[in-house]
Amino acid sequence: MRPPLKKIDFFRGDTVEVCSNEPGFLGSYYEANIVSRLDNGLYVVCYKNLLEDDESKPLSETIYPKELRPFPPKIHATQFFLYQKVDAFDNDGWWVGEITGKNGSYYFVYFASTHEEIAYHCSKIRVHQEWVNGEWV
């Protein structure tokens, strides 16, 4: 028998990542803060890097709990390795890819979802982590 799934509650001010399910953005993560939890269990978030259409203020959205995860802990990496799974920061969010090469302080990251390979400065790459049953792995 499987152990029960852990449920996590978020509170006003918590920093989270929102997983996008929008076409073209599937599987990307965007940093946000919890604004409130609604009576129906949904959360209102305010994004750190995404703006409203008129660019006048940060974008706020109502999000299902399954689309949220805590902000991952920072893992200090001095280098990345060939074929290592990483997240690259691009277009205001984090995208999952794989290291395919290196040139100085730039790493080439391949994205299977788009079949693109893009070079990123090491400061724009982090170790990929998955939020599984209430724990980072």
C-alpha positions as a Markdown table, in Angstrom:
| # | Residue | x | y | z |
|---|---|---|---|---|
| 1 | Met | 0.0 | 0.0 | 0.0 |
| 2 | Arg | 1.3 | 3.5 | -0.9 |
| 3 | Pro | 1.8 | 6.1 | 1.8 |
| 4 | Pro | -0.7 | 8.9 | 1.7 |
| 5 | Leu | 0.2 | 12.0 | -0.4 |
| 6 | Lys | 1.4 | 14.9 | 1.6 |
| 7 | Lys | -0.7 | 18.1 | 1.3 |
| 8 | Ile | 1.0 | 21.4 | 1.7 |
| 9 | Asp | -0.7 | 24.6 | 2.6 |
| 10 | Phe | 0.6 | 28.0 | 1.5 |
| 11 | Phe | 0.2 | 31.2 | 3.4 |
| 12 | Arg | 0.1 | 34.9 | 2.5 |
| 13 | Gly | 3.6 | 36.1 | 1.6 |
| 14 | Asp | 5.0 | 32.6 | 0.8 |
| 15 | Thr | 7.3 | 32.5 | -2.2 |
| 16 | Val | 6.3 | 29.8 | -4.6 |
| 17 | Glu | 6.7 | 28.7 | -8.2 |
| 18 | Val | 3.8 | 28.3 | -10.5 |
| 19 | Cys | 3.9 | 25.6 | -13.2 |
| 20 | Ser | 2.5 | 26.8 | -16.5 |
| 21 | Asn | 0.1 | 24.6 | -18.4 |
| 22 | Glu | -0.3 | 27.1 | -21.2 |
| 23 | Pro | 0.6 | 26.0 | -24.8 |
| 24 | Gly | 4.2 | 26.9 | -25.5 |
| 25 | Phe | 5.0 | 27.4 | -21.8 |
| 26 | Leu | 4.2 | 23.9 | -20.6 |
| 27 | Gly | 6.4 | 22.8 | -17.7 |
| 28 | Ser | 8.0 | 26.2 | -17.1 |
| 29 | Tyr | 8.0 | 27.7 | -13.6 |
| 30 | Tyr | 7.4 | 31.3 | -12.6 |
| 31 | Glu | 8.2 | 32.8 | -9.2 |
| 32 | Ala | 5.3 | 34.3 | -7.3 |
| 33 | Asn | 4.1 | 35.2 | -3.9 |
| 34 | Ile | 0.9 | 34.0 | -2.3 |
| 35 | Val | -1.6 | 36.9 | -1.9 |
| 36 | Ser | -4.4 | 34.8 | -0.4 |
| 37 | Arg | -6.2 | 31.5 | -0.2 |
| 38 | Leu | -9.8 | 31.5 | -1.4 |
| 39 | Asp | -12.6 | 29.6 | 0.3 |
| 40 | Asn | -12.7 | 27.2 | -2.6 |
| 41 | Gly | -9.1 | 26.1 | -2.0 |
| 42 | Leu | -7.6 | 28.1 | -4.9 |
| 43 | Tyr | -4.8 | 30.6 | -4.4 |
| 44 | Val | -4.3 | 34.1 | -5.6 |
| 45 | Val | -0.7 | 34.8 | -6.6 |
| 46 | Cys | 1.3 | 37.8 | -7.6 |
| 47 | Tyr | 4.2 | 37.1 | -10.0 |
| 48 | Lys | 7.6 | 38.5 | -9.5 |
| 49 | Asn | 8.6 | 38.8 | -13.2 |
| 50 | Leu | 5.3 | 38.7 | -15.1 |
| 51 | Leu | 3.3 | 41.8 | -15.8 |
| 52 | Glu | -0.3 | 42.6 | -16.6 |
| 53 | Asp | -1.0 | 43.1 | -20.3 |
| 54 | Asp | -0.7 | 46.9 | -20.0 |
| 55 | Glu | 2.6 | 46.4 | -18.1 |
| 56 | Ser | 1.4 | 48.7 | -15.3 |
| 57 | Lys | 1.9 | 46.2 | -12.4 |
| 58 | Pro | 2.8 | 42.6 | -11.6 |
| 59 | Leu | 0.4 | 40.0 | -12.9 |
| 60 | Ser | -2.0 | 38.4 | -10.4 |
| 61 | Glu | -3.8 | 35.1 | -11.1 |
| 62 | Thr | -6.0 | 32.6 | -9.4 |
| 63 | Ile | -4.2 | 29.2 | -9.3 |
| 64 | Tyr | -5.1 | 25.6 | -8.5 |
| 65 | Pro | -3.0 | 24.1 | -5.7 |
| 66 | Lys | -1.6 | 21.4 | -8.0 |
| 67 | Glu | 0.1 | 24.1 | -10.0 |
| 68 | Leu | 2.1 | 25.4 | -7.0 |
| 69 | Arg | 5.2 | 24.3 | -5.3 |
| 70 | Pro | 7.5 | 25.9 | -2.8 |
| 71 | Phe | 10.4 | 27.9 | -4.1 |
| 72 | Pro | 13.2 | 25.4 | -4.4 |
| 73 | Pro | 16.2 | 25.6 | -2.0 |
| 74 | Lys | 19.3 | 27.0 | -3.6 |
| 75 | Ile | 22.0 | 24.4 | -4.4 |
| 76 | His | 25.4 | 26.1 | -4.9 |
| 77 | Ala | 26.9 | 24.5 | -8.0 |
| 78 | Thr | 30.3 | 25.6 | -9.2 |
| 79 | Gln | 29.9 | 23.7 | -12.5 |
| 80 | Phe | 27.4 | 21.6 | -14.4 |
| 81 | Phe | 28.1 | 18.3 | -16.2 |
| 82 | Leu | 27.3 | 17.0 | -19.6 |
| 83 | Tyr | 23.7 | 15.7 | -19.8 |
| 84 | Gln | 22.8 | 17.0 | -16.3 |
| 85 | Lys | 19.2 | 18.1 | -15.9 |
| 86 | Val | 19.0 | 21.8 | -15.1 |
| 87 | Asp | 16.6 | 24.7 | -15.1 |
| 88 | Ala | 17.5 | 27.8 | -17.3 |
| 89 | Phe | 16.1 | 31.2 | -16.6 |
| 90 | Asp | 14.6 | 32.6 | -19.8 |
| 91 | Asn | 11.5 | 34.6 | -20.7 |
| 92 | Asp | 10.8 | 35.4 | -17.1 |
| 93 | Gly | 10.7 | 31.8 | -15.9 |
| 94 | Trp | 12.6 | 28.6 | -15.3 |
| 95 | Trp | 12.6 | 26.0 | -18.1 |
| 96 | Val | 13.8 | 22.4 | -17.7 |
| 97 | Gly | 16.6 | 21.3 | -20.0 |
| 98 | Glu | 19.8 | 19.3 | -20.3 |
| 99 | Ile | 23.4 | 20.4 | -20.5 |
| 100 | Thr | 24.9 | 19.6 | -23.9 |
| 101 | Gly | 28.1 | 21.6 | -23.9 |
| 102 | Lys | 30.2 | 24.4 | -22.4 |
| 103 | Asn | 32.1 | 27.4 | -23.7 |
| 104 | Gly | 33.8 | 29.4 | -21.0 |
| 105 | Ser | 31.2 | 30.4 | -18.4 |
| 106 | Tyr | 28.3 | 29.6 | -20.9 |
| 107 | Tyr | 26.6 | 26.3 | -21.0 |
| 108 | Phe | 24.5 | 25.0 | -23.8 |
| 109 | Val | 21.1 | 23.7 | -22.7 |
| 110 | Tyr | 18.9 | 21.5 | -24.9 |
| 111 | Phe | 15.1 | 21.7 | -24.4 |
| 112 | Ala | 13.3 | 18.5 | -25.5 |
| 113 | Ser | 10.0 | 20.3 | -25.6 |
| 114 | Thr | 11.1 | 22.7 | -28.3 |
| 115 | His | 14.1 | 20.9 | -29.7 |
| 116 | Glu | 16.2 | 24.0 | -29.2 |
| 117 | Glu | 19.7 | 24.4 | -27.9 |
| 118 | Ile | 20.5 | 27.7 | -26.3 |
| 119 | Ala | 23.7 | 29.1 | -24.5 |
| 120 | Tyr | 23.2 | 30.5 | -21.0 |
| 121 | His | 25.6 | 32.2 | -18.7 |
| 122 | Cys | 26.2 | 30.0 | -15.6 |
| 123 | Ser | 24.3 | 32.6 | -13.5 |
| 124 | Lys | 21.1 | 31.8 | -15.4 |
| 125 | Ile | 21.2 | 28.0 | -14.7 |
| 126 | Arg | 20.3 | 26.1 | -11.5 |
| 127 | Val | 20.3 | 22.5 | -10.5 |
| 128 | His | 17.0 | 20.9 | -11.4 |
| 129 | Gln | 14.9 | 19.7 | -8.5 |
| 130 | Glu | 11.5 | 18.0 | -8.4 |
| 131 | Trp | 8.9 | 18.5 | -5.7 |
| 132 | Val | 7.7 | 15.0 | -4.9 |
| 133 | Asn | 5.2 | 14.2 | -2.2 |
| 134 | Gly | 6.3 | 17.2 | -0.1 |
| 135 | Glu | 10.0 | 16.9 | -0.5 |
| 136 | Trp | 12.7 | 18.2 | -2.9 |
| 137 | Val | 14.5 | 15.5 | -4.8 |
